[in-house]
Amino acid sequence: MKNKKPTPKNLTIRNGTYYLIHMVNGKRTSLSLETKSESVAKTKRNEILDSALTAKSIEKVNLNIAEARQLITDAKFSIKLIWSKYLEKSDRPQSGKGSLENYERYLKAFIKWIGDKHPQIERVNQITEKEAKEYLDSFWADNNISHTTWNHHLQGLKLIFKHITSRKETPFSKFKKMKGTQINRLDFTPVHLEAIFKTLDDPKFQVADKAEFKVMCYFGAYTGARLGDVIYMKWGNVDFAKRRLTYVPSKTKGVKADDPITVSIKLHSELKAQLDLLHTDDKDRNDYILPTIAGRYSNKHTHYSVVMDFIRLLDHVGLKARAEAGRGMKRRLYGFHSFRHGFASQAVDAGIPISVLSKILGDNIGTLQKYYVKVTDRAMDEAVESISVAEEGKKMLPEANEPSKLDAHIKKALSIISKADETDISEKFKARLLKVLQA
């Protein structure tokens, strides 16, 4: 009779599948390792038991086993299904079309790299921090990219892996953003806007779909909306009767599908005049306001042609400034987003509260303060001038809990005025009032 092959320690076989035998609170239980290979079963057993043996309490052991169960669950789907699994998650951020396209592109690049460098890796749980680091290092070394591009890539992969697994730590979770030069767009000033619109009115300046292109620029200047939101704006977003523009920004962080942030602002007269030139009675509310440009922008082969047309406009008006972005690369300081920056800065400079600006631009106050709002020299000068200083150099402000002398003078003057009748407005009365106010 042939001797039966002994089962490795802590393992048992049921219907050809290996199970890990372990104790939980004195009770014997088992965990399916979902493999019929003894060598694979041993590897999984060692991974689970090694973490359990280093634990300092029974609770920690149980936690390690629970995490191991989740590890096995994660292993059930192929890395090729990561994107579809991510889209199915109801708790993921409801990102705009552009952001989702970027995330998918980051993931495809990573999966292709895995296939080229580690073809033996087929399932999610096989990807470790080691492969993640190797990929990120390779992505940085093999591509002429900026710190910002690398950081966007990392954040996208972090987000995806965070939502496709219940594990606290993912292969990418420990990696930090790379520090580098942060280049933000500069504002379009009123002088810049005048030059831009003067160029657009010049018949000698030619650009594809010029009528739509001009309206696109007016949208940017008079709403501060992002390029993608402008291009995909529909006639249904415009209420000509009430002169209002209403839309949902596609890239606002933290937006939930069941509670989207909606922007509803007055339609500026200059923008309305341009829209009137494009609008006809046969336009449907679901039609794009800029149909040709929207078609070009949504096509991956012609997407950047819209951006390049805008760059040609900037070059024509002399806005060619660039700044070092690291690794010998230079980035333009002006772009379509400069409309948004200029809109924000001019609004604040005009005295518009930032809480109101937040509603107009559909962005949170923290983001506006960090990236968009610039305090102008004029605003700072006015702030300094608003502080009155006495000859001795002391501020003319009342001490806490002390009545202001000026308030007392005003009250006394008002008392005199209230007691005076119409015939009492004499030189003597004026002298009394002036004496009180000058005291």
The 8 nearest C-alpha neighbors of each residue, nearest first, counted from 0:
[[1, 2, 3, 4, 5, 6, 12, 15],
 [0, 2, 3, 4, 5, 6, 7, 12],
 [1, 3, 4, 0, 5, 6, 7, 12],
 [4, 2, 5, 1, 6, 0, 7, 12],
 [3, 5, 2, 6, 1, 7, 37, 12],
 [6, 4, 3, 7, 2, 8, 11, 10],
 [5, 7, 11, 10, 8, 4, 12, 9],
 [8, 6, 10, 5, 9, 11, 41, 37],
 [7, 9, 10, 6, 11, 20, 5, 41],
 [10, 8, 20, 19, 7, 11, 21, 44],
 [11, 9, 19, 8, 18, 7, 20, 17],
 [10, 12, 18, 17, 6, 19, 13, 9],
 [11, 13, 17, 16, 15, 18, 14, 10],
 [14, 12, 16, 15, 17, 11, 18, 31],
 [15, 13, 16, 12, 17, 35, 11, 18],
 [14, 16, 13, 12, 35, 17, 34, 36],
 [17, 15, 35, 13, 12, 34, 14, 33],
 [16, 18, 12, 11, 32, 35, 34, 40],
 [19, 17, 31, 11, 30, 32, 10, 29],
 [18, 20, 10, 30, 29, 9, 31, 21],
 [21, 19, 29, 9, 10, 28, 18, 30],
 [22, 20, 28, 27, 29, 19, 23, 9],
 [21, 23, 27, 26, 25, 28, 24, 20],
 [22, 24, 26, 25, 27, 21, 61, 28],
 [25, 23, 26, 22, 57, 27, 61, 58],
 [26, 24, 23, 22, 27, 21, 28, 57],
 [27, 25, 23, 22, 24, 28, 21, 29],
 [26, 28, 22, 21, 23, 25, 20, 29],
 [29, 27, 21, 20, 22, 26, 23, 30],
 [30, 28, 20, 19, 18, 21, 31, 27],
 [29, 31, 19, 18, 32, 20, 28, 68],
 [30, 32, 18, 33, 17, 19, 29, 16],
 [31, 33, 18, 34, 17, 30, 40, 19],
 [34, 32, 31, 16, 17, 35, 71, 18],
 [33, 35, 36, 16, 32, 17, 40, 39],
 [36, 34, 16, 15, 17, 37, 33, 40],
 [35, 37, 39, 34, 38, 40, 17, 16],
 [36, 38, 40, 39, 41, 35, 17, 34],
 [37, 39, 41, 40, 36, 42, 43, 35],
 [40, 38, 42, 36, 41, 37, 43, 34],
 [39, 41, 37, 43, 38, 42, 44, 36],
 [42, 40, 44, 38, 39, 43, 45, 37],
 [43, 41, 39, 45, 44, 40, 46, 38],
 [42, 44, 46, 40, 45, 41, 39, 47],
 [45, 43, 41, 47, 42, 46, 40, 48],
 [44, 46, 48, 42, 47, 43, 49, 41],
 [47, 45, 43, 49, 44, 48, 42, 50],
 [46, 48, 44, 45, 49, 50, 67, 43],
 [47, 49, 51, 45, 50, 46, 52, 44],
 [50, 48, 52, 46, 51, 47, 45, 53],
 [49, 51, 48, 53, 52, 47, 63, 46],
 [50, 52, 60, 48, 54, 49, 53, 63],
 [53, 51, 49, 54, 50, 48, 60, 55],
 [54, 52, 50, 51, 49, 55, 60, 48],
 [53, 55, 51, 52, 59, 56, 60, 50],
 [56, 54, 53, 59, 57, 60, 52, 58],
 [55, 57, 59, 58, 54, 60, 61, 53],
 [56, 58, 60, 59, 61, 55, 54, 24],
 [59, 57, 61, 56, 60, 62, 55, 54],
 [58, 60, 62, 56, 57, 61, 54, 63],
 [61, 59, 51, 57, 63, 62, 58, 54],
 [60, 62, 64, 58, 59, 63, 65, 57],
 [61, 63, 59, 65, 60, 64, 66, 58],
 [64, 62, 66, 60, 65, 61, 51, 67],
 [63, 65, 67, 61, 66, 62, 68, 60],
 [66, 64, 62, 68, 67, 63, 61, 69],
 [65, 67, 69, 63, 68, 64, 62, 70],
 [66, 68, 70, 64, 69, 65, 63, 47],
 [69, 67, 65, 71, 70, 66, 64, 72],
 [68, 70, 72, 66, 67, 71, 73, 65],
 [71, 69, 67, 73, 68, 72, 66, 124],
 [70, 72, 74, 68, 69, 73, 67, 32],
 [71, 73, 69, 74, 70, 75, 68, 76],
 [74, 72, 70, 71, 75, 124, 69, 123],
 [75, 73, 124, 71, 72, 122, 123, 76],
 [74, 76, 73, 72, 77, 71, 122, 123],
 [77, 75, 74, 122, 73, 80, 78, 123],
 [76, 78, 122, 79, 80, 121, 123, 75],
 [77, 79, 122, 80, 81, 123, 121, 76],
 [78, 80, 77, 81, 82, 110, 121, 76],
 [81, 79, 78, 77, 83, 82, 84, 76],
 [82, 80, 84, 78, 83, 79, 85, 163],
 [81, 83, 85, 84, 80, 86, 103, 79],
 [82, 84, 86, 85, 80, 81, 87, 79],
 [85, 83, 81, 87, 82, 86, 80, 163],
 [84, 86, 82, 83, 87, 88, 163, 81],
 [85, 87, 83, 84, 88, 82, 91, 89],
 [86, 88, 84, 85, 89, 83, 91, 82],
 [89, 87, 85, 90, 86, 91, 84, 162],
 [88, 90, 91, 87, 86, 92, 93, 85],
 [91, 89, 88, 92, 162, 93, 255, 87],
 [90, 92, 89, 88, 93, 162, 85, 86],
 [93, 91, 94, 253, 90, 255, 254, 252],
 [94, 92, 255, 256, 254, 91, 95, 253],
 [95, 93, 92, 98, 99, 250, 96, 249],
 [94, 96, 249, 250, 98, 97, 99, 93],
 [95, 97, 99, 98, 100, 94, 249, 250],
 [96, 98, 100, 99, 95, 101, 227, 94],
 [97, 99, 101, 95, 100, 96, 94, 102],
 [100, 98, 102, 96, 101, 97, 103, 94],
 [99, 101, 97, 103, 98, 102, 104, 96],
 [100, 102, 104, 98, 99, 103, 105, 97],
 [103, 101, 99, 105, 155, 104, 100, 98],
 [102, 104, 106, 100, 101, 105, 107, 99],
 [103, 105, 101, 107, 102, 106, 100, 108],
 [106, 104, 102, 108, 103, 107, 152, 101],
 [105, 107, 109, 103, 108, 104, 110, 102],
 [108, 106, 110, 104, 109, 105, 111, 103],
 [107, 109, 111, 105, 106, 110, 112, 104],
 [108, 110, 112, 106, 107, 111, 113, 105],
 [111, 109, 113, 107, 112, 108, 106, 114],
 [112, 110, 114, 108, 113, 109, 107, 115],
 [111, 113, 109, 115, 110, 114, 116, 108],
 [114, 112, 110, 117, 116, 111, 115, 109],
 [113, 115, 118, 111, 112, 117, 116, 110],
 [114, 116, 112, 113, 117, 118, 111, 110],
 [117, 115, 113, 114, 112, 118, 111, 119],
 [116, 118, 113, 119, 114, 120, 115, 112],
 [119, 117, 114, 120, 115, 116, 113, 121],
 [118, 120, 117, 121, 114, 113, 116, 125],
 [121, 119, 118, 117, 125, 122, 126, 113],
 [120, 122, 77, 78, 119, 123, 125, 118],
 [123, 121, 77, 78, 74, 125, 124, 76],
 [122, 124, 78, 125, 74, 126, 73, 77],
 [123, 125, 74, 126, 122, 73, 70, 127],
 [124, 126, 123, 122, 120, 127, 121, 74],
 [127, 125, 124, 123, 130, 170, 120, 128],
 [128, 126, 170, 129, 130, 125, 131, 124],
 [127, 129, 170, 131, 130, 132, 171, 126],
 [128, 130, 127, 132, 131, 133, 170, 126],
 [131, 129, 133, 132, 127, 128, 134, 126],
 [130, 132, 128, 134, 129, 133, 170, 171],
 [133, 131, 135, 129, 134, 130, 136, 128],
 [132, 134, 130, 136, 131, 135, 137, 129],
 [133, 135, 137, 131, 132, 136, 138, 130],
 [136, 134, 138, 132, 137, 133, 131, 139],
 [137, 135, 133, 139, 134, 138, 132, 140],
 [136, 138, 134, 140, 135, 139, 141, 133],
 [139, 137, 135, 136, 141, 140, 134, 142],
 [138, 140, 136, 137, 142, 141, 135, 149],
 [141, 139, 137, 138, 142, 136, 143, 135],
 [140, 142, 138, 137, 139, 143, 136, 144],
 [143, 141, 144, 139, 140, 138, 137, 145],
 [142, 144, 141, 145, 139, 140, 326, 328],
 [145, 143, 142, 148, 146, 149, 139, 326],
 [146, 144, 147, 148, 325, 149, 324, 326],
 [145, 147, 149, 148, 179, 150, 177, 144],
 [146, 148, 150, 145, 149, 151, 181, 179],
 [149, 147, 151, 145, 150, 146, 144, 152],
 [148, 150, 152, 146, 147, 151, 153, 145],
 [151, 149, 153, 147, 152, 148, 176, 154],
 [152, 150, 148, 154, 153, 149, 155, 147],
 [151, 153, 149, 155, 150, 154, 105, 148],
 [152, 154, 150, 156, 155, 151, 157, 149],
 [155, 153, 157, 151, 156, 152, 150, 158],
 [154, 156, 158, 152, 102, 157, 153, 151],
 [157, 155, 159, 153, 158, 154, 160, 152],
 [158, 156, 154, 155, 160, 171, 159, 161],
 [157, 159, 161, 155, 156, 160, 154, 162],
 [158, 160, 156, 161, 162, 157, 85, 155],
 [161, 159, 163, 162, 157, 158, 156, 169],
 [160, 162, 158, 159, 163, 157, 164, 169],
 [163, 161, 160, 159, 164, 85, 158, 91],
 [164, 162, 160, 85, 161, 84, 159, 165],
 [165, 163, 166, 162, 161, 160, 73, 169],
 [166, 164, 167, 163, 69, 162, 161, 73],
 [165, 167, 168, 164, 169, 66, 69, 70],
 [168, 166, 165, 169, 161, 164, 172, 66],
 [167, 169, 166, 172, 170, 173, 161, 171],
 [168, 170, 172, 171, 160, 161, 166, 167],
 [169, 171, 128, 127, 131, 172, 126, 168],
 [172, 170, 169, 157, 173, 174, 131, 128],
 [171, 173, 169, 174, 168, 170, 157, 161],
 [174, 172, 171, 175, 170, 168, 169, 128],
 [173, 175, 172, 171, 176, 153, 132, 170],
 [176, 174, 177, 173, 172, 153, 150, 178],
 [175, 177, 150, 178, 174, 153, 154, 149],
 [176, 178, 146, 150, 175, 179, 149, 147],
 [179, 177, 176, 146, 180, 181, 147, 150],
 [178, 180, 146, 181, 177, 325, 147, 324],
 [179, 181, 324, 182, 325, 178, 146, 323],
 [182, 180, 179, 183, 324, 147, 146, 178],
 [181, 183, 180, 324, 184, 322, 330, 332],
 [184, 182, 181, 185, 332, 370, 371, 333],
 [183, 185, 332, 333, 337, 186, 336, 182],
 [184, 186, 332, 333, 337, 183, 187, 340],
 [187, 185, 341, 337, 340, 188, 184, 338],
 [186, 188, 341, 337, 191, 338, 192, 189],
 [187, 189, 191, 190, 186, 341, 192, 345],
 [190, 188, 192, 191, 193, 187, 341, 194],
 [191, 189, 193, 188, 192, 194, 187, 195],
 [192, 190, 188, 194, 189, 193, 187, 195],
 [193, 191, 195, 189, 194, 190, 196, 188],
 [192, 194, 190, 196, 191, 195, 197, 189],
 [193, 195, 197, 191, 192, 196, 198, 316],
 [196, 194, 192, 198, 197, 193, 191, 199],
 [197, 195, 199, 198, 193, 194, 192, 200],
 [196, 198, 194, 200, 199, 195, 193, 201],
 [197, 199, 201, 195, 196, 200, 194, 204],
 [198, 200, 196, 201, 197, 195, 213, 204],
 [201, 199, 197, 198, 202, 196, 204, 213],
 [200, 202, 198, 203, 199, 204, 197, 205],
 [203, 201, 204, 200, 205, 199, 198, 209],
 [202, 204, 201, 205, 198, 200, 199, 206],
 [205, 203, 202, 201, 198, 199, 206, 200],
 [204, 206, 203, 202, 207, 209, 199, 201],
 [205, 207, 209, 208, 308, 204, 212, 312],
 [206, 208, 209, 205, 308, 212, 305, 210],
 [209, 207, 211, 210, 212, 206, 291, 292],
 [208, 210, 212, 207, 206, 211, 213, 205],
 [211, 209, 213, 212, 208, 214, 277, 276],
 [212, 210, 214, 213, 209, 289, 208, 215],
 [211, 213, 209, 215, 210, 214, 208, 216],
 [212, 214, 216, 210, 215, 211, 209, 217],
 [215, 213, 217, 211, 216, 212, 273, 218],
 [216, 214, 212, 218, 213, 217, 211, 219],
 [217, 215, 219, 213, 218, 214, 220, 212],
 [218, 216, 214, 220, 219, 215, 270, 221],
 [219, 217, 215, 216, 221, 220, 222, 214],
 [220, 218, 223, 216, 338, 217, 224, 222],
 [219, 221, 217, 338, 218, 223, 222, 216],
 [220, 222, 218, 219, 217, 223, 267, 270],
 [223, 221, 224, 218, 219, 220, 342, 360],
 [222, 224, 339, 219, 342, 338, 220, 221],
 [225, 223, 222, 219, 229, 228, 339, 226],
 [226, 224, 228, 227, 229, 336, 223, 339],
 [225, 227, 229, 228, 230, 224, 335, 336],
 [228, 226, 230, 229, 225, 231, 249, 97],
 [227, 229, 225, 231, 226, 230, 232, 224],
 [230, 228, 226, 232, 227, 231, 225, 224],
 [229, 231, 227, 293, 228, 232, 226, 289],
 [230, 232, 228, 229, 293, 227, 287, 233],
 [233, 231, 229, 230, 287, 288, 228, 236],
 [234, 232, 287, 288, 235, 236, 286, 285],
 [233, 235, 284, 236, 237, 288, 286, 287],
 [234, 236, 284, 233, 237, 285, 238, 283],
 [235, 237, 245, 234, 233, 244, 246, 238],
 [238, 236, 244, 235, 234, 239, 243, 245],
 [239, 237, 243, 242, 240, 241, 244, 236],
 [238, 240, 242, 241, 237, 243, 271, 266],
 [241, 239, 242, 238, 243, 237, 266, 244],
 [240, 242, 243, 239, 238, 265, 266, 237],
 [243, 241, 239, 266, 238, 240, 265, 244],
 [244, 242, 265, 266, 238, 241, 264, 237],
 [243, 245, 237, 264, 263, 236, 266, 265],
 [246, 244, 263, 236, 262, 243, 264, 237],
 [245, 247, 262, 261, 236, 248, 263, 244],
 [246, 248, 261, 262, 260, 249, 259, 245],
 [249, 247, 250, 251, 228, 246, 361, 261],
 [250, 248, 95, 251, 247, 228, 94, 96],
 [251, 249, 95, 248, 252, 94, 98, 97],
 [250, 252, 254, 248, 249, 362, 253, 361],
 [253, 251, 254, 250, 94, 92, 362, 93],
 [252, 254, 255, 92, 251, 93, 94, 259],
 [253, 255, 259, 252, 251, 93, 260, 256],
 [256, 254, 258, 257, 259, 93, 253, 92],
 [255, 257, 258, 259, 93, 254, 92, 94],
 [256, 258, 255, 259, 254, 93, 260, 89],
 [257, 259, 255, 256, 260, 254, 261, 253],
 [260, 258, 254, 255, 256, 261, 257, 247],
 [261, 259, 247, 254, 361, 258, 262, 248],
 [260, 262, 247, 246, 259, 263, 361, 245],
 [261, 263, 246, 245, 361, 247, 359, 358],
 [264, 262, 245, 244, 261, 246, 243, 359],
 [265, 263, 244, 243, 266, 359, 262, 245],
 [264, 266, 243, 242, 267, 244, 263, 241],
 [265, 267, 243, 242, 244, 271, 268, 264],
 [266, 268, 270, 269, 265, 271, 221, 242],
 [267, 269, 271, 270, 272, 266, 242, 273],
 [270, 268, 272, 271, 267, 273, 217, 221],
 [269, 271, 273, 267, 272, 268, 217, 274],
 [272, 270, 268, 274, 273, 269, 275, 267],
 [271, 273, 275, 269, 270, 274, 268, 276],
 [272, 274, 270, 276, 271, 275, 214, 269],
 [275, 273, 271, 277, 276, 272, 278, 270],
 [274, 276, 278, 272, 273, 277, 271, 279],
 [275, 277, 274, 273, 278, 272, 279, 210],
 [278, 276, 274, 275, 279, 273, 288, 210],
 [277, 279, 275, 276, 274, 282, 280, 288],
 [278, 280, 281, 282, 277, 275, 276, 283],
 [281, 279, 282, 278, 283, 277, 284, 275],
 [280, 282, 279, 283, 278, 284, 286, 234],
 [283, 281, 280, 279, 286, 284, 278, 234],
 [284, 282, 286, 285, 281, 234, 235, 280],
 [283, 285, 235, 234, 286, 233, 282, 236],
 [286, 284, 283, 233, 235, 234, 287, 282],
 [287, 285, 283, 233, 284, 234, 288, 282],
 [286, 288, 233, 290, 289, 232, 231, 234],
 [287, 289, 233, 234, 290, 232, 286, 231],
 [288, 290, 287, 211, 292, 291, 293, 230],
 [291, 289, 287, 293, 292, 288, 294, 286],
 [292, 290, 294, 293, 289, 295, 208, 211],
 [291, 293, 295, 294, 289, 290, 296, 230],
 [294, 292, 290, 296, 291, 295, 230, 289],
 [295, 293, 291, 292, 297, 296, 290, 298],
 [294, 296, 292, 301, 298, 293, 297, 302],
 [295, 297, 302, 293, 298, 294, 292, 301],
 [296, 298, 294, 295, 302, 293, 299, 301],
 [299, 297, 295, 300, 301, 302, 296, 294],
 [298, 300, 302, 301, 297, 296, 303, 295],
 [299, 301, 298, 302, 303, 295, 304, 296],
 [300, 302, 295, 304, 298, 299, 303, 296],
 [303, 301, 296, 299, 298, 304, 295, 300],
 [302, 304, 306, 305, 301, 307, 296, 300],
 [303, 305, 307, 301, 306, 302, 308, 295],
 [306, 304, 308, 303, 307, 302, 296, 309],
 [305, 307, 303, 309, 308, 304, 310, 302],
 [306, 308, 310, 304, 309, 305, 303, 311],
 [309, 307, 311, 305, 310, 306, 304, 312],
 [308, 310, 312, 306, 311, 307, 313, 305],
 [309, 311, 307, 313, 312, 308, 314, 306],
 [312, 310, 314, 308, 309, 313, 315, 307],
 [311, 313, 309, 315, 310, 314, 308, 316],
 [314, 312, 310, 318, 316, 315, 311, 317],
 [313, 315, 317, 311, 312, 316, 319, 318],
 [314, 316, 312, 313, 317, 311, 318, 198],
 [317, 315, 313, 314, 318, 194, 312, 195],
 [316, 318, 314, 315, 319, 313, 320, 312],
 [319, 317, 313, 314, 320, 316, 333, 315],
 [318, 320, 314, 317, 321, 313, 331, 333],
 [321, 319, 332, 318, 331, 322, 333, 317],
 [320, 322, 331, 330, 332, 329, 319, 323],
 [323, 321, 329, 330, 324, 331, 332, 320],
 [324, 322, 329, 325, 328, 330, 327, 321],
 [323, 325, 329, 328, 180, 330, 322, 145],
 [324, 326, 327, 328, 323, 145, 180, 179],
 [327, 325, 328, 145, 324, 143, 144, 323],
 [326, 328, 325, 329, 323, 324, 145, 143],
 [329, 327, 324, 326, 325, 323, 330, 145],
 [330, 328, 323, 324, 322, 321, 327, 331],
 [329, 331, 321, 322, 324, 332, 323, 328],
 [330, 332, 321, 333, 320, 322, 329, 319],
 [331, 333, 184, 321, 185, 320, 330, 322],
 [334, 332, 184, 331, 185, 337, 318, 335],
 [333, 335, 336, 337, 332, 184, 331, 310],
 [334, 336, 337, 338, 226, 333, 219, 309],
 [335, 337, 338, 339, 334, 225, 340, 184],
 [336, 338, 186, 340, 335, 339, 334, 187],
 [339, 337, 341, 220, 336, 219, 340, 187],
 [340, 338, 223, 342, 336, 337, 341, 343],
 [341, 339, 337, 186, 371, 343, 342, 338],
 [340, 342, 186, 187, 338, 344, 343, 339],
 [341, 343, 339, 345, 340, 223, 344, 338],
 [344, 342, 346, 340, 341, 345, 372, 371],
 [343, 345, 372, 341, 347, 346, 373, 342],
 [344, 346, 348, 342, 347, 343, 341, 349],
 [347, 345, 349, 343, 351, 348, 344, 342],
 [346, 348, 351, 350, 344, 349, 345, 343],
 [347, 349, 345, 350, 346, 344, 378, 375],
 [350, 348, 346, 347, 351, 345, 344, 378],
 [349, 351, 347, 348, 352, 346, 345, 353],
 [350, 352, 347, 346, 349, 353, 355, 356],
 [353, 351, 354, 355, 350, 356, 347, 346],
 [352, 354, 356, 355, 357, 351, 347, 364],
 [355, 353, 357, 352, 356, 364, 358, 351],
 [356, 354, 358, 357, 353, 352, 359, 351],
 [357, 355, 353, 359, 358, 354, 360, 352],
 [356, 358, 354, 362, 355, 360, 359, 361],
 [359, 357, 361, 355, 356, 360, 262, 354],
 [358, 360, 356, 357, 361, 262, 264, 355],
 [359, 361, 357, 362, 358, 356, 223, 224],
 [362, 360, 358, 357, 359, 262, 248, 260],
 [363, 361, 357, 360, 251, 364, 366, 367],
 [362, 364, 366, 365, 357, 367, 361, 358],
 [363, 365, 367, 366, 357, 368, 362, 354],
 [366, 364, 368, 367, 363, 369, 362, 370],
 [367, 365, 369, 368, 364, 363, 370, 362],
 [366, 368, 371, 364, 365, 369, 370, 372],
 [367, 369, 365, 372, 366, 370, 371, 364],
 [370, 368, 366, 367, 365, 371, 372, 364],
 [369, 371, 367, 368, 366, 372, 183, 340],
 [372, 370, 367, 340, 368, 343, 369, 373],
 [371, 373, 344, 368, 343, 367, 370, 374],
 [374, 372, 344, 375, 371, 368, 343, 347],
 [373, 375, 378, 372, 376, 379, 344, 348],
 [376, 374, 378, 377, 373, 379, 348, 344],
 [375, 377, 379, 378, 380, 374, 381, 373],
 [378, 376, 380, 375, 379, 381, 348, 374],
 [379, 377, 381, 375, 380, 376, 382, 348],
 [378, 380, 382, 376, 381, 377, 383, 375],
 [381, 379, 377, 383, 382, 378, 376, 384],
 [380, 382, 384, 378, 379, 383, 385, 377],
 [383, 381, 379, 385, 380, 384, 378, 386],
 [382, 384, 380, 385, 381, 386, 379, 387],
 [385, 383, 381, 386, 382, 380, 387, 379],
 [384, 386, 382, 383, 381, 387, 380, 388],
 [385, 387, 384, 383, 388, 382, 394, 395],
 [388, 386, 395, 394, 385, 389, 384, 396],
 [387, 389, 394, 395, 393, 392, 386, 390],
 [390, 388, 392, 393, 391, 394, 395, 387],
 [391, 389, 392, 388, 393, 394, 395, 387],
 [390, 392, 389, 393, 388, 394, 395, 387],
 [393, 391, 389, 390, 388, 394, 395, 387],
 [394, 392, 389, 391, 388, 395, 390, 396],
 [395, 393, 388, 396, 389, 387, 392, 386],
 [394, 396, 388, 387, 389, 393, 397, 386],
 [395, 397, 394, 398, 403, 387, 393, 388],
 [398, 396, 403, 401, 399, 395, 402, 404],
 [397, 399, 401, 400, 396, 402, 403, 395],
 [398, 400, 401, 397, 402, 396, 403, 395],
 [399, 401, 398, 402, 397, 403, 396, 404],
 [402, 400, 398, 399, 397, 403, 404, 396],
 [403, 401, 404, 400, 397, 406, 407, 398],
 [402, 404, 406, 397, 405, 401, 407, 396],
 [405, 403, 407, 406, 408, 402, 397, 409],
 [404, 406, 408, 403, 407, 409, 436, 410],
 [407, 405, 409, 403, 404, 408, 410, 402],
 [406, 408, 404, 410, 405, 409, 411, 403],
 [409, 407, 405, 411, 406, 410, 436, 412],
 [408, 410, 412, 406, 411, 407, 413, 405],
 [411, 409, 413, 407, 412, 408, 414, 406],
 [410, 412, 414, 408, 409, 413, 407, 415],
 [413, 411, 409, 415, 414, 410, 432, 408],
 [414, 412, 416, 410, 415, 411, 417, 409],
 [413, 415, 411, 417, 412, 416, 410, 418],
 [416, 414, 412, 418, 413, 417, 419, 411],
 [417, 415, 413, 419, 414, 418, 412, 420],
 [418, 416, 414, 415, 419, 413, 420, 412],
 [419, 417, 415, 416, 414, 420, 413, 423],
 [420, 418, 416, 417, 423, 415, 421, 424],
 [419, 421, 423, 422, 418, 424, 417, 416],
 [420, 422, 423, 424, 419, 425, 416, 418],
 [423, 421, 420, 424, 425, 419, 428, 426],
 [422, 424, 420, 421, 425, 419, 428, 427],
 [425, 423, 422, 428, 421, 426, 429, 419],
 [426, 424, 428, 427, 423, 429, 422, 430],
 [425, 427, 429, 428, 430, 424, 431, 423],
 [426, 428, 430, 425, 429, 431, 424, 423],
 [429, 427, 425, 431, 430, 426, 424, 432],
 [430, 428, 426, 432, 431, 427, 433, 425],
 [429, 431, 427, 433, 428, 432, 434, 426],
 [432, 430, 428, 434, 429, 433, 427, 435],
 [433, 431, 429, 435, 434, 430, 412, 428],
 [434, 432, 430, 436, 435, 431, 429, 437],
 [433, 435, 431, 437, 432, 436, 430, 438],
 [436, 434, 432, 438, 433, 437, 408, 431],
 [435, 437, 433, 434, 438, 408, 432, 409],
 [436, 438, 434, 435, 433, 408, 432, 405],
 [437, 435, 436, 434, 408, 433, 405, 404]]
